[in-house]
Amino acid sequence: MTATLALQVAMREALLARTQLCRLLGGAHIFDEVPRGANAPYVAFTGIETRDWSVADQKAHEHFVTLETITNQRGRAAAQAIAAEIEAALDNAALTLEGHTLINLRVIFSTVSRNVKTENFGVIQRFRAATEPL
């Protein structure tokens, strides 16, 4: 398994294990690809950028993972509550990755904004992770 996929799988598992997050989402609505017809609220992995972060004697990767939360609320409260649960689950988490070691995982960016079409609020969060192969 690649470091990128191992990281995504571990992050998703950590989010699904967060009972309050799943309650806010109305179920296990955390997707790699949002199913057609999926109703909000949900969280989706919308981008993962991976860069070589190796040193002379050690292979390593740096990852930037973007999560997008879509709500069905016209207020910020639901979006902010979901974002707080995501951050609590992932920021500085000690996740176990298949075939790789997670060095660190930190939230580096979060923004809450209104969708102009639906008028509902959503969140974009970006995380930075560093990994090494086992």
Backbone as JSON, one array per atom type, in Angstrom:
{
  "sequence": "MTATLALQVAMREALLARTQLCRLLGGAHIFDEVPRGANAPYVAFTGIETRDWSVADQKAHEHFVTLETITNQRGRAAAQAIAAEIEAALDNAALTLEGHTLINLRVIFSTVSRNVKTENFGVIQRFRAATEPL",
  "N": [[0.86, -1.17, 0.0], [0.57, 2.21, -0.82], [2.1, 5.1, 0.74], [0.43, 7.31, 0.71], [-2.18, 6.25, 0.3], [-2.34, 4.59, 2.56], [-2.26, 6.5, 4.58], [-4.66, 7.93, 4.06], [-6.58, 5.91, 4.49], [-6.15, 5.37, 7.24], [-6.76, 7.87, 8.35], [-9.47, 8.12, 7.67], [-10.55, 5.95, 9.09], [-10.04, 6.84, 11.71], [-11.72, 9.06, 11.8], [-14.23, 7.85, 11.44], [-14.38, 6.43, 13.79], [-15.0, 8.28, 15.64], [-17.54, 8.98, 17.55], [-19.23, 11.23, 18.12], [-18.78, 12.83, 15.85], [-19.84, 11.22, 13.79], [-22.47, 11.24, 14.64], [-23.14, 13.95, 14.29], [-22.97, 14.03, 11.53], [-25.02, 12.4, 10.82], [-24.59, 9.72, 10.43], [-22.21, 7.37, 9.02], [-20.87, 9.17, 7.15], [-18.44, 9.73, 5.56], [-16.39, 10.16, 3.0], [-14.37, 8.9, 0.26], [-14.96, 9.17, -2.39], [-17.77, 10.96, -3.13], [-20.91, 9.51, -3.05], [-23.29, 9.38, -5.74], [-26.13, 11.4, -5.42], [-25.89, 11.65, -2.69], [-26.84, 12.93, 0.41], [-26.33, 15.93, 2.24], [-25.42, 16.29, 5.68], [-21.92, 15.7, 5.0], [-18.52, 14.46, 4.84], [-15.72, 14.76, 2.77], [-12.79, 13.45, 1.22], [-11.03, 15.56, -0.61], [-8.67, 16.19, -1.84], [-5.31, 15.08, -2.11], [-2.05, 15.76, -1.79], [1.17, 14.63, -2.41], [4.55, 14.71, -1.53], [8.03, 14.12, -2.12], [10.09, 13.65, 0.63], [12.46, 12.81, 1.43], [15.61, 12.05, 3.03], [19.18, 11.73, 2.94], [19.7, 9.01, 3.73], [17.2, 7.93, 4.26], [14.0, 7.19, 3.18], [11.1, 9.19, 2.76], [7.88, 10.85, 3.02], [5.91, 13.77, 2.48], [2.7, 14.88, 3.07], [-0.22, 16.57, 1.99], [-3.38, 16.88, 2.92], [-6.68, 17.43, 1.98], [-9.79, 18.03, 3.35], [-13.24, 18.27, 2.83], [-16.15, 19.55, 4.16], [-19.58, 19.37, 3.8], [-22.55, 20.9, 4.66], [-26.04, 20.86, 5.61], [-27.07, 23.16, 6.55], [-27.96, 26.55, 7.15], [-26.55, 28.1, 8.81], [-23.51, 28.81, 10.66], [-22.91, 27.17, 12.83], [-23.26, 24.29, 12.75], [-21.35, 23.55, 10.82], [-19.0, 24.43, 12.07], [-19.02, 22.85, 14.37], [-18.7, 20.27, 13.3], [-16.19, 20.59, 12.08], [-14.62, 21.0, 14.36], [-14.78, 18.48, 15.58], [-13.51, 16.91, 13.64], [-10.93, 18.01, 13.7], [-10.26, 17.4, 16.36], [-10.15, 14.64, 16.19], [-8.04, 14.16, 14.4], [-5.83, 16.01, 14.54], [-2.54, 15.96, 15.47], [-2.72, 13.25, 15.9], [-1.97, 9.84, 16.7], [-1.79, 7.8, 14.48], [-2.06, 4.49, 13.08], [-0.48, 3.23, 10.31], [-0.68, 1.18, 7.46], [2.17, -0.47, 6.57], [3.75, 1.78, 6.84], [5.14, 4.49, 8.8], [3.68, 6.97, 10.72], [4.88, 10.11, 11.16], [4.1, 12.68, 11.97], [0.97, 14.5, 12.21], [-0.85, 17.23, 11.44], [-3.26, 19.87, 11.68], [-3.37, 22.46, 9.35], [-4.82, 24.42, 8.2], [-8.02, 25.9, 8.09], [-11.25, 26.74, 7.03], [-14.41, 28.25, 7.17], [-17.24, 28.61, 5.2], [-19.92, 29.99, 3.17], [-21.88, 28.29, 0.78], [-22.61, 29.55, -2.35], [-24.66, 28.69, -4.04], [-26.36, 26.87, -2.62], [-26.65, 28.15, -0.23], [-25.92, 27.05, 2.14], [-23.62, 26.27, 4.81], [-20.17, 25.28, 4.78], [-17.03, 23.55, 5.27], [-13.54, 23.77, 4.75], [-10.71, 21.93, 5.34], [-7.26, 21.57, 5.84], [-4.66, 19.27, 6.19], [-1.36, 18.45, 7.26], [0.93, 15.88, 6.86], [3.63, 13.72, 7.77], [5.39, 10.91, 6.64], [7.09, 7.74, 6.89], [8.46, 4.81, 5.36], [8.06, 1.49, 6.75]],
  "CA": [[0.0, 0.0, 0.0], [1.35, 3.45, -0.85], [1.99, 5.93, 1.94], [-0.73, 8.18, 0.55], [-3.39, 5.48, 0.55], [-2.31, 4.16, 3.96], [-2.63, 7.68, 5.38], [-6.08, 8.21, 3.88], [-7.34, 4.85, 5.17], [-6.04, 5.57, 8.69], [-7.5, 9.08, 8.71], [-10.9, 7.82, 7.57], [-10.89, 5.09, 10.23], [-10.06, 7.67, 12.91], [-12.93, 9.87, 11.75], [-15.39, 6.98, 11.65], [-14.38, 6.0, 15.19], [-15.42, 9.43, 16.46], [-18.99, 8.85, 17.68], [-19.9, 12.53, 18.02], [-18.7, 13.26, 14.46], [-20.84, 10.45, 13.03], [-23.8, 11.71, 15.04], [-23.35, 15.23, 13.61], [-23.13, 13.77, 10.1], [-26.19, 11.55, 10.61], [-24.13, 8.4, 10.03], [-20.8, 7.23, 8.6], [-20.82, 9.89, 5.88], [-17.07, 10.19, 5.33], [-16.2, 9.53, 1.7], [-13.29, 9.15, -0.68], [-15.74, 9.71, -3.5], [-19.14, 11.16, -2.66], [-21.86, 8.78, -3.9], [-24.34, 10.17, -6.41], [-27.35, 11.56, -4.64], [-25.63, 11.72, -1.24], [-27.38, 14.11, 1.06], [-25.52, 16.56, 3.28], [-24.01, 16.61, 5.78], [-20.91, 14.67, 4.78], [-17.12, 14.87, 4.74], [-15.07, 14.09, 1.63], [-11.38, 13.69, 0.91], [-11.1, 16.21, -1.92], [-7.35, 16.3, -2.44], [-4.13, 14.65, -1.36], [-0.81, 16.05, -2.51], [2.28, 13.94, -1.77], [5.86, 15.16, -2.0], [9.19, 13.42, -1.58], [10.63, 14.35, 1.79], [13.55, 11.92, 1.83], [16.95, 12.53, 3.34], [20.2, 10.9, 2.3], [19.61, 7.58, 4.04], [15.85, 7.54, 4.68], [12.87, 7.59, 2.32], [10.0, 9.78, 3.52], [6.93, 11.63, 2.23], [5.12, 14.82, 3.09], [1.37, 14.82, 2.46], [-1.18, 17.63, 2.29], [-4.69, 16.25, 2.74], [-7.78, 18.39, 2.08], [-11.12, 17.49, 3.65], [-14.32, 19.24, 2.65], [-17.41, 19.23, 4.82], [-20.77, 20.01, 3.25], [-23.66, 20.78, 5.6], [-27.37, 21.22, 5.12], [-27.48, 24.22, 7.48], [-27.7, 27.92, 6.7], [-25.77, 28.77, 9.85], [-22.15, 28.32, 10.81], [-22.74, 26.32, 14.01], [-23.07, 22.87, 12.39], [-20.06, 23.43, 10.14], [-17.94, 24.6, 13.06], [-19.03, 21.68, 15.25], [-18.1, 19.16, 12.54], [-14.76, 20.9, 11.94], [-13.99, 20.78, 15.66], [-14.67, 17.04, 15.77], [-12.47, 16.42, 12.72], [-9.65, 18.43, 14.25], [-10.0, 16.62, 17.58], [-9.83, 13.26, 15.8], [-6.86, 14.02, 13.56], [-4.68, 16.86, 14.83], [-1.53, 15.33, 16.31], [-3.14, 11.87, 16.18], [-0.97, 8.77, 16.55], [-2.47, 6.8, 13.66], [-1.3, 3.35, 12.59], [-0.58, 3.13, 8.86], [-0.2, -0.09, 6.92], [3.44, -0.41, 5.84], [4.41, 3.08, 6.99], [5.08, 5.11, 10.12], [3.26, 8.37, 10.72], [5.76, 10.92, 12.0], [3.19, 13.65, 12.59], [-0.22, 14.9, 11.46], [-1.31, 18.48, 12.03], [-4.13, 20.73, 10.89], [-2.64, 23.68, 9.01], [-5.71, 25.41, 7.6], [-9.44, 25.62, 8.21], [-12.09, 27.88, 6.71], [-15.85, 28.02, 7.11], [-17.83, 29.56, 4.25], [-21.26, 29.69, 2.66], [-21.99, 27.92, -0.63], [-23.49, 30.55, -2.95], [-25.83, 28.05, -4.67], [-27.28, 26.28, -1.64], [-26.66, 29.03, 0.93], [-25.52, 26.29, 3.32], [-22.22, 26.44, 5.17], [-19.26, 24.15, 4.68], [-15.7, 23.75, 5.83], [-12.38, 23.17, 4.1], [-9.62, 21.77, 6.29], [-6.07, 20.97, 5.24], [-3.76, 18.66, 7.15], [-0.04, 18.09, 6.78], [1.44, 14.67, 7.51], [4.91, 13.2, 7.33], [5.42, 9.46, 6.8], [8.26, 6.98, 6.48], [8.15, 3.38, 5.23], [8.54, 0.66, 7.86]],
  "C": [[0.9, 1.24, 0.0], [1.15, 4.23, 0.45], [0.74, 6.8, 1.89], [-2.03, 7.44, 0.87], [-3.46, 5.02, 2.0], [-2.72, 5.3, 4.89], [-4.12, 7.96, 5.27], [-6.94, 7.17, 4.61], [-7.31, 5.07, 6.68], [-6.81, 6.81, 9.14], [-9.0, 8.82, 8.69], [-11.35, 6.95, 8.75], [-10.97, 5.9, 11.53], [-11.31, 8.54, 12.95], [-14.17, 9.04, 12.02], [-15.5, 6.51, 13.1], [-14.86, 7.09, 16.14], [-16.95, 9.47, 16.49], [-19.71, 10.18, 17.48], [-19.88, 13.04, 16.58], [-19.75, 12.52, 13.62], [-22.25, 10.86, 13.4], [-24.12, 13.04, 14.34], [-23.59, 15.06, 12.12], [-24.37, 12.91, 9.79], [-25.82, 10.16, 10.13], [-22.67, 8.45, 9.6], [-20.59, 7.88, 7.24], [-19.46, 10.57, 5.68], [-16.59, 9.43, 4.1], [-14.87, 9.87, 1.03], [-13.91, 9.78, -1.92], [-17.19, 9.8, -3.04], [-20.08, 10.41, -3.59], [-22.87, 9.72, -4.55], [-25.57, 10.21, -5.53], [-27.14, 11.61, -3.14], [-26.17, 13.03, -0.69], [-26.41, 14.62, 2.12], [-26.2, 16.32, 4.63], [-23.12, 15.4, 5.49], [-19.53, 15.31, 4.73], [-16.52, 14.08, 3.6], [-13.59, 14.45, 1.58], [-11.37, 14.29, -0.5], [-9.75, 16.38, -2.58], [-6.28, 15.78, -1.52], [-2.92, 14.89, -2.25], [0.33, 15.4, -1.73], [3.58, 14.4, -2.4], [6.95, 14.29, -1.38], [9.78, 14.28, -0.47], [11.83, 13.58, 2.34], [14.8, 12.7, 2.2], [17.93, 11.5, 2.79], [20.02, 9.4, 2.53], [18.21, 7.1, 4.42], [14.79, 8.09, 3.73], [11.76, 8.14, 3.22], [9.11, 10.57, 2.56], [6.25, 12.67, 3.11], [3.8, 14.86, 2.34], [0.56, 16.03, 2.91], [-2.55, 17.09, 1.92], [-5.77, 17.31, 2.96], [-9.08, 17.64, 2.3], [-12.13, 18.61, 3.46], [-15.56, 18.71, 3.35], [-18.52, 20.04, 4.17], [-21.89, 19.81, 4.28], [-24.97, 21.1, 4.89], [-27.95, 22.35, 5.98], [-27.09, 25.59, 6.93], [-27.01, 28.75, 7.77], [-24.41, 28.11, 10.01], [-21.99, 27.26, 11.9], [-22.47, 24.86, 13.65], [-21.72, 22.65, 11.73], [-18.92, 23.52, 11.14], [-17.87, 23.41, 14.01], [-18.39, 20.47, 14.57], [-16.6, 19.38, 12.41], [-14.01, 20.65, 13.24], [-13.8, 19.29, 15.94], [-13.59, 16.43, 14.88], [-11.09, 16.78, 13.26], [-9.29, 17.63, 15.49], [-9.58, 15.19, 17.25], [-8.47, 13.13, 15.14], [-5.64, 14.84, 13.97], [-3.77, 16.21, 15.86], [-1.89, 13.9, 16.71], [-2.0, 10.9, 15.93], [-1.63, 7.62, 15.79], [-1.51, 5.69, 13.25], [-1.56, 3.21, 11.1], [-0.01, 1.8, 8.41], [1.08, 0.14, 6.11], [4.23, 0.87, 6.01], [4.29, 3.55, 8.44], [4.65, 6.56, 9.93], [4.15, 9.13, 11.68], [4.94, 11.99, 12.71], [2.04, 13.96, 11.63], [-0.78, 16.13, 12.16], [-2.27, 19.19, 11.1], [-3.35, 22.01, 10.6], [-3.56, 24.78, 8.48], [-7.14, 24.96, 7.8], [-10.22, 26.88, 7.86], [-13.54, 27.44, 6.62], [-16.43, 29.06, 6.17], [-19.18, 29.06, 3.77], [-21.17, 29.34, 1.17], [-23.0, 28.87, -1.28], [-24.74, 29.93, -3.59], [-26.84, 27.57, -3.65], [-27.53, 27.18, -0.43], [-26.35, 28.31, 2.23], [-24.03, 26.48, 3.56], [-21.45, 25.14, 5.02], [-17.91, 24.53, 5.25], [-14.67, 23.1, 4.91], [-11.3, 23.12, 5.16], [-8.45, 21.1, 5.57], [-5.17, 20.49, 6.37], [-2.43, 18.38, 6.48], [0.43, 16.89, 7.58], [2.81, 14.34, 6.93], [4.94, 11.71, 7.62], [6.77, 8.9, 6.35], [7.84, 5.53, 6.3], [8.7, 2.62, 6.43], [9.85, 0.01, 7.49]]
}
